[in-house]
Structure formats: C-alpha cells, structure tokens
Amino acid sequence: MKAWKLPVVAAAAFCSGAYAVEPEGIRAGSGVTLLPTVDLTISDDNNIYSQDADTTSSLVTRFKPGLGIKADLGATELTALYQVEMGQYNEDDNDDYTDQLFSVGARSELNARHELAFAAKLNQAHDARGAGTVEGSAALTVEDPDEFDETSADINYIYGSDTSFLNLDTYAGYYKKEYQNNEQFGTADRNHDKTKIGALLSLNVSSATKALLEVRSTDIAYDEDSAIAKGREGNELKILAGASWDVTGKTTGSVKVGSAARSFDDSDVDSNTRLSWEASVVYAPRTYSTLTLLSSQNSNETNGAGSYIASDYTAFGWTHTFSPFVSAMLDVSLAKDTYVDDAAGRHDEILGYGVTGIFSPTKIIDVKASYKMTNRDSNIDGLDYDRDIISLGFALAI
C-alpha cells in the first residue's frame, strides 16, 4: 500500500543487500512465525578510541543473538523483535558492553484505502570511548563507554493505495534519549526528547511517477535545567517537495528538496533556515547487481559543541551476486558535519569506505569477511583520526 515510501526501500537495499541469508522461520501455527538469528563477528580494530595519535588496537568479539516474531492475521500483521549484542575487547575490559533492543510493531489494513501502523522501540546501547560525549585525547580520561536508553513510539494513518491518484500518510512520533552514566563528563546535558508530527502527500502524475509534498514539525526539549541544555531546546519545521518513480522495476527513487527552519526557545540563540533534502535511488540493471545512492541534509543533536549539528550525508553502495554461494558489497560514504553556533566553528568531514564478501553455503548461513576504513578530518586540533577494521563473521538465520 505504501510503495511511494522509497527511502525505506533504498536504505534496506544499501544496508543489507550483500547478506544472502533467506530465512523461512519456524512456523508455530495460527499465522505465527518465529525468526531466530545468531551473529558472531571478530574484528581487528587499529584505533578503538578514534585518536589522532598514540592509537590503541584491539581484537573485538561481538555475539548477537536475536528472536523475531511475526504474526499474519489476515488484514493485520504483528511483529516483535528482541536482540542482544555482547561485545568484548581484548585490550581493556572496561570497554566491554551489553546492548539490548526490543521492538514491537502492528500494521492493519482497515480496508482497501485506509491503513493504520504502529511501532515502538526500547534500545539500550552505548557510545564507545572516543565516539561519545568526550572526544580526542580527553576521551582516554573516561573509564567507561557512554551508556544510554532510547525509547520511541510512532503511529501512522495512511489513506490511499498504490494505484490511487492521491495518497496521504499522516504520522506522529515520540523519541527520548537518556544517558545512564558519565554525568560528570557532560552526558546529563544530552538527555532530551523529541515530539514529531507530519504528513506526506503523494500525487500519482503518471504510471511511473508520483509528486511528493511533506511537512514535518519536531519539538525538541532537554531534561537538564542548565544553560547548555536550555540553549538547545526549540523546534524544527521541515517542508520538502519532490518526486518518486519506479521505471520497469529496474530504477526506483525518491528525491525531496526544501527547507529546514530551526528555532530556539532561548532568545539569545539565533534561529536559522537551511536547504534540506532527502534522496534515494536504487538501480538494478541485472537481478544479481544493484547500485544504491543515498543523500540527505539533516539536523542532529550535538554531542558537545554548538546548539546542534547540520549534517550533509551521501553514501553509495554496490551489491553483486556472483553465484548462489558468493556475493559482495562495496560502499563509500561522506558526511560533512557543521556544529552550528560553536565558538570555534567546528566542522568535520568523515569519509568511509569498505568492502564485504559473503559466502553462503546454505540459505540460512552467511560467512562474512570485511574491511572498513574511516577517516575524520576536523578543523579542531586533536579530532582527526584514521581507523581500519578487518572483520570475520558468521550469521545464522533460520
């Protein structure tokens, strides 16, 4: 019913296209299917703290079991997922972590033109030392990774269908991020919540093309009563227009361009308006080869400097299946982060590229080998870094 929401399709193709597992699940009756998964990865990371100099290397072992549940009840589909990831560092066990993710979702077609969807998530995760609130050489003075809880809930009401002239997707969402430790290093000033409402209008202008108009408003509130936290509170209003297309199934895409106006409750912080865009293109010249391009301009909450981060992000990926047993993925990404209102004018450019090879002896098993390089170039002394990660992994999805 929502074939016009192509950014989600493109993101899925980019993130998971190289993984060949085709799980069928365990049928438990009454339309319920269990989807157990296990992922084990061992990585050699040559810069675990993202340092400009005096880098530290470590072997990192990650074990990630999970269980998904899908219930097909005819017009209604229910989903649930529980996943835990345990990471162990050979260099320093203070960096060891246990992350947990629990999510539920429901989707119901009320009739041919009306659909209702709901999703909720609890994510207990962490930022590794050097990648959190404290960066650069100062990160070595922090004993433990930043630990945080993310809670979110979203609801969508969709009117229309794939063949309708008009489709309307109205949505509302709530997101909260709360840190659990390292308050003395500034994590308390990062606790915040966001309340979002919006609507996406899609008009069918031809058999292959739809015109898009989206309006999205997000209120941002911080928990702490400090001057730093209060200076980040406000609202973002985003208005985007564009088009989506699907040409003979080989090329699908969506491009929206507009403006994002960020205003602040604190009158001492200047409001500003920026060009904003969201784009995704998937090109599949062959059934076994797919090219994906993603690009966006967004605002993200800052980890320290400035009132927020204006981030431009572009990523390109290529996935290719050489045989039923062998596939590969290449990816390149570039992020440009501007820390708005930062007195030092911080600006980072983060370049990443990688290659992943997959061997799949059966439909439910992947053996993975990958290389990933990340380079950050910052105008702030001590924040540049180079990082190389070589990984070997095993994935099982029944």
TAFEN-V270843 format. One record per pair of residues at least 4 apart in sequence whose ideal C-beta (glycine too) atoms are under 7 Angstrom apart, sorted by the first residue. I is the first residue (numbers start at 0). J is the second residue. Records with the same first field share a line. If there is no record, write none. Layout:
# TAFEN-V270843
I=J ; J
This chain:
# TAFEN-V270843
0=108 ; 114 ; 157 ; 160 ; 161
1=157 ; 168
2=161
3=166 ; 201 ; 209 ; 243
5=9 ; 243 ; 251 ; 252 ; 253 ; 279
6=10 ; 253 ; 277 ; 279
7=11
8=12 ; 251 ; 281
9=13 ; 279 ; 280 ; 281 ; 291 ; 293
10=14 ; 279 ; 293
11=15
12=16 ; 281 ; 289 ; 291
13=291 ; 293 ; 314 ; 316
16=289 ; 316 ; 318 ; 328
17=318 ; 326 ; 327 ; 328 ; 355 ; 357
18=357 ; 365
19=326 ; 357 ; 359 ; 365
20=359 ; 362 ; 363 ; 364 ; 365 ; 394 ; 396
21=362
22=34 ; 363 ; 396 ; 397
24=32 ; 33 ; 34 ; 397
25=32 ; 33 ; 397
26=32
27=31 ; 32 ; 33
30=70 ; 71 ; 72
31=68 ; 70
32=69
33=66 ; 68
34=67 ; 69
35=66 ; 397
36=64 ; 65 ; 395 ; 396
37=64 ; 395
38=63 ; 392 ; 394
39=62 ; 392 ; 393
40=61 ; 390 ; 392
41=58 ; 60 ; 390 ; 391
42=59 ; 388 ; 389 ; 390
43=58 ; 389
44=56 ; 57 ; 59 ; 388
45=54 ; 56 ; 386 ; 387
46=50 ; 54 ; 384 ; 385 ; 386
47=55 ; 57 ; 88 ; 90 ; 94 ; 127
48=55 ; 128 ; 129 ; 138 ; 139
49=129 ; 130 ; 384 ; 386
50=54 ; 129 ; 136 ; 384
51=135 ; 381 ; 382 ; 383 ; 384
55=90
57=88 ; 89 ; 90
58=89
59=86 ; 88
60=87
61=84 ; 86
62=85
63=82 ; 84
64=83
65=80 ; 81 ; 82
66=81
67=79 ; 80
68=78 ; 79
69=78
70=76 ; 77
71=76
72=76 ; 77
74=107 ; 108
75=105 ; 107
76=106
77=105
78=103 ; 104
79=103
80=100 ; 102
81=101
82=100
83=97 ; 99
84=98
85=97
86=95 ; 96
87=95
88=92 ; 94 ; 95
93=142 ; 143
94=127 ; 128 ; 144
96=125 ; 144
98=123 ; 124 ; 125
99=123
100=122
101=121
102=118 ; 119 ; 120
103=119
104=117 ; 118
105=116 ; 117
106=114 ; 116
107=114 ; 115
108=114
109=113 ; 114 ; 115
111=160
112=158 ; 159 ; 160 ; 163
113=158
114=157
115=156
116=155
117=154
118=153
119=151 ; 152
120=151
121=150
122=149
123=148
124=147 ; 149
125=144 ; 145 ; 146
126=130 ; 131 ; 144 ; 145
127=144
128=138 ; 141 ; 144
129=134 ; 138
131=144 ; 145 ; 302
132=145 ; 181 ; 184 ; 185 ; 186 ; 189 ; 302 ; 303
133=137 ; 138 ; 141 ; 184
134=138 ; 382
135=381 ; 382
136=381
141=181 ; 184
143=180 ; 181
145=178 ; 180 ; 181 ; 186
146=178 ; 179 ; 180
147=176 ; 177 ; 178 ; 179
148=177 ; 179
149=176
150=175
151=172 ; 173 ; 174
152=172 ; 173
153=170 ; 172
154=170 ; 171
155=168 ; 170
156=169
157=168
158=166 ; 167
159=163 ; 165 ; 166 ; 167
163=203
164=202 ; 203
165=202
166=201
167=198 ; 200
168=198 ; 199
169=198
170=197
171=195 ; 196
172=195
173=192 ; 194
174=192 ; 193
175=192
176=190 ; 191
177=190
178=186 ; 187 ; 189 ; 190
181=186
182=186 ; 187
185=303
187=223
188=223 ; 225 ; 227 ; 228
189=302
190=221 ; 222 ; 223
191=219 ; 220 ; 221 ; 222 ; 300
192=220
193=217 ; 218 ; 219
194=218
195=215 ; 217
196=216
197=213 ; 214 ; 215 ; 216
198=214
199=211 ; 213
200=212
201=209 ; 211
202=209 ; 210
203=209
204=208 ; 209 ; 210
207=244 ; 245 ; 246
208=242 ; 244
209=242 ; 243
210=242
211=240 ; 241 ; 242 ; 243 ; 255
212=240
213=239 ; 255
214=238
215=237
216=234 ; 236
217=234 ; 235
218=234
219=232 ; 233 ; 234 ; 235
220=232
221=228 ; 229 ; 231 ; 232
223=228
225=229
226=230
229=265
230=265 ; 268 ; 306
231=306 ; 307
232=263 ; 264
233=261 ; 262 ; 263 ; 264
234=262
235=259 ; 260 ; 261 ; 298
236=260
237=257 ; 259 ; 275
238=257 ; 258
239=255 ; 256 ; 257 ; 275 ; 277
240=255 ; 256 ; 257
241=253 ; 254 ; 255 ; 256
242=254
243=252 ; 253
244=251 ; 252
245=251
246=250
249=282 ; 283 ; 284
250=282
251=281
252=279 ; 280 ; 281
253=278 ; 279
254=278
255=276 ; 277
256=276
257=275
258=272 ; 273 ; 274 ; 275
259=272 ; 273 ; 275 ; 298
260=270 ; 272
261=270 ; 271 ; 298 ; 307
262=270
263=268 ; 270 ; 306
268=306 ; 340
271=339
273=296 ; 309
274=296
275=296
276=294 ; 295 ; 296
277=295
278=294 ; 295
279=293
280=292
281=289 ; 291
282=290
283=288 ; 289
284=288
287=319 ; 320
288=319
289=318
290=317
291=316
292=315
293=314
294=312 ; 313
295=312
296=311
297=310
298=307 ; 308 ; 309
299=307 ; 308 ; 310
300=307
301=305 ; 306 ; 307 ; 308 ; 338
304=338 ; 341 ; 343 ; 345
305=338 ; 339 ; 340 ; 341 ; 345
306=339 ; 340
307=339
308=336 ; 337 ; 338
309=337 ; 339
310=334 ; 336
311=335
312=334
313=332 ; 333
314=330 ; 332
315=330 ; 331
316=328 ; 329 ; 330
317=328 ; 329
318=326 ; 328
319=326 ; 327
320=326
321=325 ; 326
324=358 ; 359 ; 360
325=358
326=357
327=354 ; 355 ; 356 ; 357
328=355
329=354
330=352 ; 353
331=352
332=351
333=348 ; 350
334=349
335=348
336=346 ; 347
337=346
338=345
341=345
343=379
344=378
345=377 ; 378 ; 379
346=378
347=375 ; 377
348=376
349=373 ; 375
350=374
351=371 ; 372 ; 373
352=372
353=369 ; 370 ; 371 ; 372
354=369 ; 370
355=367 ; 369
356=368
357=365 ; 367
358=366
359=364 ; 365
360=364
363=395 ; 396 ; 397
364=395
365=394
366=393
367=392 ; 394
368=391
369=390
370=389
371=388
372=387
373=386
374=385
375=382 ; 383 ; 384
376=383
377=382 ; 383
